[in-house]
Amino acid sequence: MSNYHAIKALSNSSLSVLNRSPAEFYKRFVTGEMKGQETDAMLLGSAVHMLALEPERFDAEYVVLDGPINPTTRKPYGRDTKAFERWMLDQLGAGNTNGIGSRKILIREEFADSLAIAKAFQSHPTIAAIMASRAEKLFESEYAMEYEGSCNFRVDLKCKIDFVCPSERLIIDLKTSHEPSPYTWSWHAEDFGYHRQAAIYSDAMEAKYGEPFRFYFGVVRSKQPHEAAVYELDAESINRGRSEYEALIEEYIDRKAENNWLSEWQRGVFPINVPARRRK
C-alpha cells in the first residue's frame, strides 16, 4: 500500500487546514516546515477502523499490552503522563527483541474500547446487512481525480475511503463522536467539513465509475453505551460541500499564484461581533 500522506494532492483534510489557517497550510503542505503527527485520538481511531472493517489485519498492525500501572491507584497511567511516555519509549526501544517490531501499541483498556466501538458499528442493522451481502467490498481504498480550476489550472484531489461497495454505488465512512445524536452530530459535520468530504468522495467515485454514489456516515458514540447511527446527508448539504471545496481549490490557486498565505484578519484591525451561543 502506498504512503497516502506522501501523495502530492489536495484532500478534504488539507482544504480544511486552508479554510482554518492559510499560514498553517503553507507551512504544512507547501514548504513542509510543519509535519503532521499522529495524535493519540488518531491512533485509536485507526484501530477502531481496522477492527470494524478489516479485523484480520489487526494483529499485523497492532500489539496489545497491559501498560504501565500507577502503584497508588493500581490503574494504568494515562497517555498524557510522563510515566506513560517513559514506558512507551522503553517498549519502542526494545521493539526488535520483545516481538513488537514496527507495530503500534495499544494498552488493553484502549483495545477493549476500540473493539466495543467496532462491534457497535458492525451491529447497526444497515451496516450488518451490507457487510453480510455478497457485494464486493473495498476497504481503505485510495482514489484521485483531477479538478480543472480557473484559467485551465489543473489540481489533483485525493481521498482515502473507508468502505466502498462499487456494485451498490455506496460509500461508507466511519466516525466516532462523543455525541452521535442527529442534532449535535450535524453541527460536528459542519464544524469539521464532513459535507465537503462527502462531496469530494462522491465526486471521485462518480469520476471513476461514471455513476453517482450514495454516501453514508456510520457514527458511533466513543464512550459507553456506544450507540450507533447511519446518516445520509441531504442533497443540499452535499451541494454546499461541493461548492465549498471548489471555492477552496480556487482560493488555493489564487494564493499560490500570488504567494499570499495571510488570513484577512491578519492584515489590520478586524471588526468582530460576539455571537449568541448556539443551542446545545
C-alpha positions in Angstrom: 0.0 0.0 0.0 1.3 3.5 -0.9 2.1 6.2 1.6 -1.1 8.1 1.2 0.2 11.2 3.1 3.2 11.4 0.7 0.9 11.8 -2.3 1.2 15.4 -3.6 -2.5 16.3 -3.9 -5.1 18.3 -2.1 -7.6 16.5 0.1 -10.5 17.5 2.3 -8.1 17.5 5.3 -5.7 19.9 3.7 -8.5 22.1 2.4 -9.9 22.2 5.9 -6.5 23.5 7.1 -6.5 26.1 4.3 -10.0 27.1 5.4 -8.9 27.5 9.0 -5.4 28.9 8.6 -3.7 29.7 5.2 -0.4 30.2 7.1 -0.6 26.7 8.5 -1.5 25.3 5.1 1.6 27.0 3.6 4.0 25.5 6.3 2.5 22.0 6.2 1.6 21.5 2.5 3.8 24.0 0.5 7.1 24.3 2.3 6.8 21.1 4.5 8.2 23.0 7.5 5.5 21.7 9.7 5.0 17.9 9.9 1.7 16.3 10.7 1.9 13.9 13.6 -0.3 11.0 14.6 -2.2 12.0 17.8 -3.5 9.6 20.4 -7.0 10.1 19.1 -5.8 9.3 15.5 -4.1 6.2 16.7 -7.2 4.9 18.5 -9.4 6.0 15.5 -7.2 3.9 13.2 -7.5 0.9 15.5 -11.3 1.2 15.5 -11.4 1.4 11.7 -9.3 -1.7 11.4 -11.3 -3.7 13.9 -14.6 -2.7 12.3 -13.6 -3.1 8.7 -10.6 -5.4 8.4 -10.1 -7.2 11.7 -8.0 -9.9 10.0 -5.2 -7.2 9.6 -5.2 -6.1 13.2 -2.6 -8.4 14.7 -0.1 -7.5 12.0 -0.5 -3.7 12.6 -1.1 -3.5 16.4 0.1 -5.1 19.6 -2.0 -5.0 22.9 -0.1 -4.6 26.1 -1.1 -4.1 29.8 0.6 -0.7 30.0 2.3 0.9 33.0 0.4 0.7 36.3 0.2 3.5 38.8 1.2 1.9 42.1 -1.0 4.3 44.0 -4.3 3.9 42.1 -3.5 0.5 40.7 -4.8 1.7 37.3 -2.8 2.3 34.1 -1.1 5.7 33.7 -2.8 7.8 31.0 -1.1 8.5 27.7 -0.6 12.2 28.7 1.6 11.3 31.7 5.4 11.3 31.8 5.3 7.7 33.2 3.4 6.5 30.1 5.9 8.4 27.9 8.9 6.7 29.5 7.2 3.3 29.4 6.4 3.8 25.7 10.0 4.7 24.9 11.2 1.6 26.7 8.8 -0.6 24.7 9.8 1.0 21.3 13.5 0.8 22.2 13.1 -2.9 22.8 10.8 -3.3 19.8 13.1 -5.7 17.9 13.6 -8.1 20.9 10.1 -8.1 22.5 8.1 -9.0 19.5 6.6 -5.6 18.9 8.6 -4.7 15.9 7.1 -1.9 13.9 3.6 -2.5 15.2 1.6 0.2 17.0 1.0 -0.2 20.8 -2.5 -0.2 22.4 -3.0 -0.8 26.1 -5.6 -3.4 27.0 -8.3 -0.8 28.0 -7.9 1.0 24.7 -8.2 -2.2 22.8 -11.4 -3.1 24.7 -12.9 0.3 24.0 -11.9 0.1 20.3 -13.4 -3.4 19.9 -16.6 -2.3 21.6 -17.0 0.7 19.2 -16.2 -1.6 16.2 -18.8 -4.1 17.2 -21.4 -1.4 17.7 -20.7 -0.2 14.2 -21.0 -3.7 12.8 -24.2 -4.4 14.7 -26.2 -1.5 13.2 -28.8 -3.2 11.1 -27.9 -1.2 7.9 -24.2 -1.9 8.3 -24.8 -5.5 9.2 -26.9 -6.1 6.1 -24.3 -4.5 3.9 -21.4 -6.5 5.5 -23.4 -9.7 5.1 -24.2 -9.1 1.4 -22.2 -10.8 -1.3 -21.4 -7.4 -2.9 -17.7 -6.6 -3.5 -16.3 -4.5 -0.6 -13.2 -2.3 -0.8 -11.6 -1.0 2.4 -9.2 1.8 3.0 -9.1 2.5 -0.8 -7.2 5.4 -2.2 -8.6 7.4 -5.2 -7.6 10.5 -7.1 -9.3 12.9 -9.5 -8.3 16.0 -11.4 -10.1 19.3 -10.9 -9.9 21.9 -13.6 -9.9 25.4 -12.0 -9.7 28.9 -13.3 -7.5 29.6 -16.3 -7.4 25.9 -17.1 -5.3 25.3 -13.9 -5.5 21.7 -13.0 -5.3 20.4 -9.4 -5.1 16.8 -8.2 -7.5 15.8 -5.4 -7.0 12.6 -3.4 -9.2 10.7 -0.9 -8.9 7.6 1.2 -12.3 6.0 1.6 -13.1 3.7 4.5 -15.6 1.4 2.8 -16.9 1.2 -0.8 -19.3 -1.1 -2.4 -18.9 -0.4 -6.2 -21.8 -2.6 -7.4 -24.1 -0.9 -4.9 -22.7 2.5 -5.7 -22.3 3.1 -2.0 -19.6 4.8 0.2 -19.5 4.4 3.9 -17.3 6.5 6.3 -16.9 5.5 9.9 -16.8 8.3 12.5 -16.6 8.2 16.3 -18.2 11.0 18.3 -18.8 12.0 21.9 -22.4 12.8 20.9 -23.8 11.0 17.9 -27.4 12.2 18.2 -28.7 13.8 14.9 -28.9 17.4 16.0 -25.5 17.6 17.7 -23.6 15.5 15.2 -25.0 17.6 12.3 -23.1 20.5 13.9 -20.0 18.4 14.2 -20.3 17.6 10.4 -20.5 21.4 9.8 -17.6 22.2 12.1 -15.3 19.5 10.6 -16.3 20.0 7.0 -17.8 16.5 6.6 -20.1 17.8 3.9 -17.1 18.7 1.9 -15.6 15.2 2.5 -18.9 13.6 1.3 -18.9 15.7 -1.8 -15.2 15.0 -2.7 -15.6 11.3 -2.1 -18.8 11.1 -4.1 -17.4 13.1 -7.0 -14.2 10.9 -7.0 -16.3 7.7 -7.2 -18.6 9.2 -9.9 -15.5 10.2 -11.9 -14.1 6.6 -11.6 -17.3 4.6 -12.3 -19.4 7.1 -14.3 -22.4 6.9 -12.0 -23.4 8.7 -8.8 -22.8 7.1 -5.4 -24.7 7.4 -2.2 -22.7 8.4 0.9 -23.4 7.1 4.5 -21.7 8.2 7.7 -21.6 5.4 10.3 -21.4 7.3 13.6 -20.7 5.6 16.9 -20.5 7.1 20.4 -16.9 6.9 21.6 -18.0 6.1 25.2 -20.4 3.6 26.6 -23.1 2.7 25.6 -21.6 3.1 22.1 -24.9 3.9 20.3 -24.5 3.7 16.5 -26.3 5.6 13.8 -26.1 5.8 10.0 -26.6 9.2 8.5 -27.1 10.3 4.9 -26.5 14.0 4.1 -29.3 15.6 2.1 -28.6 16.9 -1.4 -28.5 20.5 -0.3 -25.6 19.6 2.2 -23.7 17.7 -0.5 -24.1 20.5 -3.0 -22.9 23.0 -0.4 -19.9 20.8 0.3 -19.1 20.7 -3.4 -19.4 24.5 -3.7 -17.1 24.9 -0.7 -14.4 22.5 -1.8 -14.4 24.1 -5.2 -14.1 27.6 -3.7 -11.3 26.4 -1.5 -9.4 25.0 -4.5 -9.9 28.3 -6.3 -8.5 30.1 -3.2 -5.5 27.8 -3.2 -4.9 28.5 -6.9 -5.0 32.3 -6.3 -2.9 32.2 -3.1 -0.3 30.0 -4.8 -0.1 32.4 -7.8 0.2 35.4 -5.5 2.3 33.7 -2.9 -0.1 35.1 -0.4 -0.8 33.0 2.7 -2.2 35.6 5.1 -5.8 35.5 6.5 -7.9 38.6 6.1 -7.8 39.2 9.9 -4.0 39.4 9.8 -4.0 42.5 7.6 -5.1 45.1 10.1 -7.8 45.9 12.6 -10.6 43.4 12.0 -14.1 44.1 13.4 -15.8 41.2 15.2 -19.2 40.5 16.7 -19.8 38.4 19.8 -22.2 35.7 18.6 -25.2 34.4 20.5 -24.4 30.9 21.9 -26.0 28.2 19.8 -28.4 25.8 21.5 -26.8 22.6 22.7 
